[in-house]
Every structure is written in C-alpha cells, then in structure tokens.
C-alpha cells in the first residue's frame, strides 16, 4: 500500500515559508515606519494593519477548512488574546517610531524569555535552572544592546520595546491555551476581526487625509502583515516549532537591511554584541523545551507499553 505523508513531514517547506514570513512581517514594520514619517498616527496604523489583513486570512479560510471552522465556543478567550495582542501591537508601532529597526528587532527577540517567565508564573510550569540561566543571559544581552548608561538609545523606546515583547510572550501563553481547541486560522481571524471593530468606532477622531503615497504604504502594510501572519500559520503545518524558531531570527537580517537602505540606520557595535546573546538564549530555551517535551512523550509511551 502506498504510504502518504502529512504536511508536517516536510520541514524544508516549513522553513522556507517561515523565512518568507519573517521578510513579510519585517516589511510591514518598514512600511509603518515610512508612513509614520508622513505623520500617520498609531491608531491609523493599527486599524489598517488589522482591517486589511482580514482579507488574506479569510481567503485562506475559504480555500481550506471553510467558514464553519470560524465558529468558536471560547469568545472570551479570543477577546483576551485580542486585547493583549492589540496593546502589544500599539507598543510595537510606537517602538518602531522611537528606535532603529535593528535595535527594535533585537529587543523583540526577548519574547521567548518572557514566555518562559510567564509559563512559570501563569501556567505554573516547572522551569529548571538551565532555562532560568538562559533567561538571565538573555537580559544581559538586552543591557548590552540598550547600554542604558550611554544614552545612545532612548530609554522610552527600550521600555516600549521590552513591554511589547512581554505582551507577545503573554500572547504565547494564551495561544497555548486556545490551541487546545481552536485551529490556528480561527484564532488569527478573530484577532484581526475583534480588534478592527473597536478601532473602527474611534477612527473618525483619528483618521487624517493623506497623499496617495501614504495610502499605498498603509494598504501595503496591511497586505504584507496579513500574508505574513498566514505564512506563520502555514509554516507550522509543515515543521515543528523547534525547527522553525531559529528561522525567526532572520528578521534581524531584514530589519538591518531595511534600516540601512530606507532610513540610513547603522546598527551600533553593541547591537552586534548583544543581539547574538539574546538569540542564543532564546534558541537554548526552545531547544531545552523540545528536549523535555520529547522526554515526556517517550516516558508516556513507555508507561503505556
């Protein structure tokens, strides 16, 4: 009988899609930073990013599981994820306006560190000395990047960047809980939709008239942001998180390139020293969690045998 292969058996496809996702999402923030240069405010940025992104996600739902898959029995959990995620996005765009793209991205790499802390505090998961050591090392990398005593980066930008990473870490915890019952596309759709509705009500007080180039930037930001979210979701169908996590750090390459080419931002030497430390600590946490999950699975299989 011919053997069939599941999408998860194609890690190279998953990695390739993930690379595209990092490029799309970094492009989204480059579009946002360019739009901010024309005076676009944060509310406009978040609304257009969320509202326009609904279309590619909806098309993927229609092409795949269908509209019936969007039914949910956990609306309040989706609302909580939306509230935290939208607040984090506001801080993301604020950070982009305050810091160079490469330094911003380096600070966002602390998300696995915060997720580890929150998993211990909120989910009461056991976190051993190995992962706590990685968390401590990662924040040493943050201090190297920020250099608080030198003043080369605005402290408010560093604070908003780290706070947005903290909220993204909290979103990771919420997604773990939602993922027990909700398909990934369902969660993404409700995030975009639930955040767009309240933003639409306040937009009349914030929307401005803009030249055509700004509307191109805003529409482009929403489209690449939505496609990036879809690519993130699709990548998980082909490869496990442990294989994809290292790929996410390609965003530092894209943010550095965009920063240099579009904004004449040259990363400091401290960014090149501190960012690898943050990246290494995050990768170690992912590797350690993968090893522990594998060990637990093998132990459970042995107990059932």
ChimeraX attribute file (.defattr): number of C-alpha atoms within 10 A of each C-alpha:
attribute: neighborCount
match mode: 1-to-1
recipient: residues
	/A:1	3
	/A:2	4
	/A:3	5
	/A:4	7
	/A:5	8
	/A:6	9
	/A:7	15
	/A:8	15
	/A:9	14
	/A:10	15
	/A:11	18
	/A:12	15
	/A:13	17
	/A:14	27
	/A:15	22
	/A:16	15
	/A:17	24
	/A:18	26
	/A:19	21
	/A:20	20
	/A:21	28
	/A:22	24
	/A:23	20
	/A:24	24
	/A:25	23
	/A:26	26
	/A:27	21
	/A:28	24
	/A:29	22
	/A:30	22
	/A:31	23
	/A:32	27
	/A:33	25
	/A:34	18
	/A:35	23
	/A:36	20
	/A:37	11
	/A:38	12
	/A:39	11
	/A:40	20
	/A:41	17
	/A:42	18
	/A:43	18
	/A:44	20
	/A:45	25
	/A:46	23
	/A:47	25
	/A:48	22
	/A:49	25
	/A:50	27
	/A:51	21
	/A:52	21
	/A:53	28
	/A:54	23
	/A:55	17
	/A:56	20
	/A:57	20
	/A:58	20
	/A:59	12
	/A:60	15
	/A:61	18
	/A:62	13
	/A:63	10
	/A:64	11
	/A:65	13
	/A:66	12
	/A:67	13
	/A:68	10
	/A:69	14
	/A:70	18
	/A:71	11
	/A:72	16
	/A:73	10
	/A:74	11
	/A:75	12
	/A:76	10
	/A:77	16
	/A:78	22
	/A:79	15
	/A:80	14
	/A:81	26
	/A:82	23
	/A:83	16
	/A:84	16
	/A:85	23
	/A:86	23
	/A:87	17
	/A:88	23
	/A:89	21
	/A:90	17
	/A:91	22
	/A:92	25
	/A:93	22
	/A:94	21
	/A:95	26
	/A:96	22
	/A:97	20
	/A:98	18
	/A:99	20
	/A:100	23
	/A:101	27
	/A:102	27
	/A:103	31
	/A:104	23
	/A:105	25
	/A:106	27
	/A:107	29
	/A:108	21
	/A:109	25
	/A:110	28
	/A:111	23
	/A:112	26
	/A:113	27
	/A:114	22
	/A:115	23
	/A:116	25
	/A:117	21
	/A:118	18
	/A:119	18
	/A:120	14
	/A:121	12
	/A:122	11
	/A:123	11
	/A:124	10
	/A:125	12
	/A:126	10
	/A:127	14
	/A:128	10
	/A:129	9
	/A:130	11
	/A:131	21
	/A:132	16
	/A:133	13
	/A:134	22
	/A:135	24
	/A:136	14
	/A:137	17
	/A:138	25
	/A:139	18
	/A:140	14
	/A:141	26
	/A:142	26
	/A:143	14
	/A:144	19
	/A:145	27
	/A:146	23
	/A:147	16
	/A:148	14
	/A:149	9
	/A:150	8
	/A:151	9
	/A:152	11
	/A:153	17
	/A:154	13
	/A:155	16
	/A:156	13
	/A:157	23
	/A:158	21
	/A:159	15
	/A:160	23
	/A:161	28
	/A:162	24
	/A:163	22
	/A:164	28
	/A:165	26
	/A:166	22
	/A:167	22
	/A:168	26
	/A:169	25
	/A:170	24
	/A:171	21
	/A:172	21
	/A:173	19
	/A:174	18
	/A:175	17
	/A:176	12
	/A:177	13
	/A:178	18
	/A:179	13
	/A:180	8
	/A:181	11
	/A:182	19
	/A:183	15
	/A:184	17
	/A:185	21
	/A:186	22
	/A:187	19
	/A:188	21
	/A:189	21
	/A:190	20
	/A:191	21
	/A:192	23
	/A:193	15
	/A:194	19
	/A:195	21
	/A:196	22
	/A:197	13
	/A:198	11
	/A:199	18
	/A:200	15
	/A:201	9
	/A:202	13
	/A:203	13
	/A:204	9
	/A:205	8
	/A:206	12
	/A:207	15
	/A:208	11
	/A:209	8
	/A:210	12
	/A:211	8
	/A:212	9
	/A:213	10
	/A:214	20
	/A:215	14
	/A:216	13
	/A:217	20
	/A:218	24
	/A:219	18
	/A:220	20
	/A:221	29
	/A:222	27
	/A:223	23
	/A:224	24
	/A:225	27
	/A:226	29
	/A:227	23
	/A:228	26
	/A:229	20
	/A:230	21
	/A:231	21
	/A:232	23
	/A:233	19
	/A:234	20
	/A:235	26
	/A:236	20
	/A:237	18
	/A:238	21
	/A:239	21
	/A:240	17
	/A:241	16
	/A:242	16
	/A:243	16
	/A:244	23
	/A:245	17
	/A:246	17
	/A:247	19
	/A:248	17
	/A:249	20
	/A:250	17
	/A:251	23
	/A:252	22
	/A:253	15
	/A:254	21
	/A:255	26
	/A:256	21
	/A:257	17
	/A:258	21
	/A:259	20
	/A:260	16
	/A:261	11
	/A:262	12
	/A:263	14
	/A:264	12
	/A:265	18
	/A:266	16
	/A:267	16
	/A:268	12
	/A:269	10
	/A:270	16
	/A:271	21
	/A:272	15
	/A:273	13
	/A:274	23
	/A:275	25
	/A:276	16
	/A:277	22
	/A:278	30
	/A:279	21
	/A:280	16
	/A:281	26
	/A:282	27
	/A:283	19
	/A:284	18
	/A:285	23
	/A:286	22
	/A:287	18
	/A:288	17
	/A:289	16
	/A:290	16
	/A:291	13
	/A:292	12
	/A:293	12
	/A:294	12
	/A:295	12
	/A:296	12
	/A:297	12
	/A:298	12
	/A:299	12
	/A:300	11
	/A:301	10
	/A:302	9
	/A:303	8
	/A:304	7
	/A:305	6
